[in-house]
């Protein structure tokens, strides 16, 4: 699964040097498609595989080790959607919304969607560490933001589908030659 978050910076730093507030950024998070934990009804936790950020046109890559993606749906106690909650050794990042284009949204089996009605944020920064730099990405919770969420099949699912197509093609060709 991938999450793409577009926002503006607030109190961000690159290797200890401040990035001006209000700088546009895009954060992309790739995670597993199978939940590793079911915390509560309406929530699912997924392992983060990678994180990337584009800040004012400059690309940064971070390690997703120790970071988890938590999703919540409309059955969660607060009746709001965390477009995503990133938490772990790399900080906390948690924009919340009150709806999505895929209502009803399910945290256990999410579908591609765009979140709507920005509510605010419950976490303020995430760290993207790489061997050459450390980006501390803080964001302005009052800013109008956009979040899109895409569910892409895992490679094993794609391979299985491909084998099925090959099997169907083989069966069709075999039948065609047997009737001639």
C-alpha positions as CSV (number, residue, x, y, z in Angstrom):
1,X,0.0,0.0,0.0
2,X,1.1,3.5,-0.5
3,X,0.1,6.8,1.2
4,X,0.9,10.1,-0.4
5,X,0.6,13.2,1.9
6,X,0.9,16.7,0.5
7,X,1.5,19.6,3.0
8,X,3.7,22.4,4.1
9,X,6.6,22.4,6.5
10,X,6.6,23.8,10.0
11,X,9.7,23.5,12.2
12,X,11.5,21.2,9.8
13,X,15.2,20.6,9.7
14,X,17.8,19.0,7.4
15,X,20.9,17.9,9.2
16,X,20.2,20.5,11.9
17,X,19.6,23.4,9.5
18,X,16.1,24.9,9.5
19,X,13.9,24.6,6.4
20,X,11.7,27.7,6.0
21,X,8.1,27.2,7.3
22,X,5.5,26.9,4.5
23,X,7.8,25.0,2.1
24,X,5.7,22.5,0.1
25,X,6.4,18.8,0.6
26,X,5.1,15.4,-0.4
27,X,5.6,12.4,1.9
28,X,5.2,8.9,0.4
29,X,5.0,5.8,2.6
30,X,5.0,2.2,1.3
31,X,3.7,-0.5,3.6
32,X,2.8,-4.1,3.7
33,X,-0.8,-5.0,2.6
34,X,-1.4,-7.4,5.4
35,X,-2.0,-6.1,8.9
36,X,0.5,-7.4,11.5
37,X,-1.8,-6.5,14.3
38,X,-5.4,-5.7,15.1
39,X,-5.3,-3.2,18.0
40,X,-8.9,-2.4,18.3
41,X,-12.1,-2.8,16.3
42,X,-11.7,-0.6,13.3
43,X,-7.9,-0.3,13.4
44,X,-5.1,-2.1,11.6
45,X,-1.3,-1.9,12.0
46,X,1.0,-2.4,9.0
47,X,4.8,-2.6,8.7
48,X,6.4,0.3,6.9
49,X,8.7,-0.8,4.1
50,X,10.0,2.6,3.0
51,X,9.5,6.3,3.2
52,X,10.4,9.1,0.8
53,X,9.9,12.8,0.9
54,X,10.2,15.5,-1.7
55,X,10.8,18.9,-0.1
56,X,10.7,21.9,-2.5
57,X,11.6,19.6,-5.3
58,X,14.5,17.8,-3.5
59,X,14.1,14.1,-3.0
60,X,15.0,12.3,0.3
61,X,14.8,8.6,1.2
62,X,14.3,7.2,4.7
63,X,14.5,3.9,6.3
64,X,11.1,2.5,7.5
65,X,12.6,0.1,10.0
66,X,10.8,0.3,13.3
67,X,8.0,2.5,11.9
68,X,4.4,1.3,11.8
69,X,1.4,2.5,9.8
70,X,-1.9,2.5,11.8
71,X,-5.2,3.0,10.0
72,X,-8.5,3.7,11.6
73,X,-12.0,3.5,10.0
74,X,-15.4,4.9,10.8
75,X,-16.1,2.2,13.4
76,X,-13.2,3.5,15.5
77,X,-14.3,5.2,18.8
78,X,-13.5,8.8,17.7
79,X,-15.5,8.5,14.4
80,X,-12.6,10.0,12.4
81,X,-10.1,8.7,9.9
82,X,-6.4,8.8,10.5
83,X,-5.3,9.0,6.9
84,X,-2.3,7.3,8.5
85,X,-0.6,7.3,11.8
86,X,3.1,6.7,11.5
87,X,4.7,5.9,14.8
88,X,7.9,4.3,16.1
89,X,11.5,5.2,16.5
90,X,11.1,7.8,13.7
91,X,8.6,10.1,15.4
92,X,4.8,10.4,15.0
93,X,2.9,11.8,12.0
94,X,-0.9,11.6,12.2
95,X,-3.2,13.8,10.1
96,X,-6.9,13.1,10.7
97,X,-9.9,13.5,8.4
98,X,-13.7,13.0,8.8
99,X,-14.4,11.2,5.5
100,X,-13.0,9.6,2.4
101,X,-14.1,9.0,-1.2
102,X,-14.3,5.3,-0.4
103,X,-16.8,5.4,2.5
104,X,-17.2,3.2,4.4
105,X,-13.5,3.1,4.9
106,X,-12.0,-0.2,6.3
107,X,-8.7,-0.2,8.1
108,X,-8.5,-4.0,7.9
109,X,-9.1,-4.2,4.1
110,X,-8.5,-0.7,2.8
111,X,-9.2,0.4,-0.7
112,X,-7.8,3.2,-2.8
113,X,-9.2,6.5,-1.6
114,X,-8.7,10.2,-1.1
115,X,-9.3,11.5,2.4
116,X,-11.6,14.5,2.8
117,X,-12.5,17.1,5.4
118,X,-9.2,17.7,7.1
119,X,-9.7,17.7,10.9
120,X,-6.2,18.4,12.2
121,X,-3.2,16.5,13.4
122,X,-2.2,14.4,16.4
123,X,1.5,14.1,15.7
124,X,3.9,16.7,14.5
125,X,7.0,15.3,12.9
126,X,8.6,12.3,11.3
127,X,12.3,11.6,10.8
128,X,13.7,10.3,7.5
129,X,17.2,9.0,8.2
130,X,19.6,7.8,5.5
131,X,23.3,7.2,5.6
132,X,24.0,10.7,4.3
133,X,21.5,12.9,6.0
134,X,18.6,13.3,8.5
135,X,15.4,15.1,7.5
136,X,13.1,16.1,10.4
137,X,9.8,16.7,8.6
138,X,7.5,18.8,10.7
139,X,4.3,20.0,9.2
140,X,1.7,22.7,9.8
141,X,-1.5,21.1,11.1
142,X,-3.6,24.1,10.2
143,X,-2.7,23.9,6.5
144,X,-5.0,22.5,3.9
145,X,-3.6,19.1,3.0
146,X,-4.3,16.3,0.6
147,X,-3.9,12.6,1.3
148,X,-4.3,9.8,-1.3
149,X,-4.2,6.2,-0.4
150,X,-3.5,3.4,-2.9
151,X,-3.7,-0.3,-2.5
152,X,-1.5,-2.2,-4.9
153,X,-1.4,-6.0,-4.9
154,X,1.6,-7.7,-3.5
155,X,4.1,-9.3,-5.9
156,X,2.9,-12.8,-4.9
157,X,-0.7,-11.9,-5.8
158,X,0.4,-10.6,-9.2
159,X,2.5,-13.7,-9.8
160,X,-0.5,-16.0,-9.0
161,X,-2.7,-14.0,-11.3
162,X,-0.1,-14.3,-14.1
163,X,0.1,-18.1,-13.6
164,X,-3.7,-18.2,-13.9
165,X,-3.6,-16.3,-17.2
166,X,-0.9,-18.6,-18.5
167,X,-2.9,-21.7,-17.5
168,X,-6.0,-20.4,-19.2
169,X,-4.0,-19.6,-22.4
170,X,-2.4,-23.1,-22.4
171,X,-5.8,-24.8,-21.9
172,X,-7.3,-22.8,-24.8
173,X,-4.4,-23.6,-27.1
174,X,-4.5,-27.3,-26.2
175,X,-8.3,-27.5,-26.8
176,X,-7.9,-25.8,-30.1
177,X,-5.3,-28.3,-31.3
178,X,-7.3,-31.3,-30.0
179,X,-10.4,-30.4,-32.0
180,X,-8.6,-30.1,-35.3
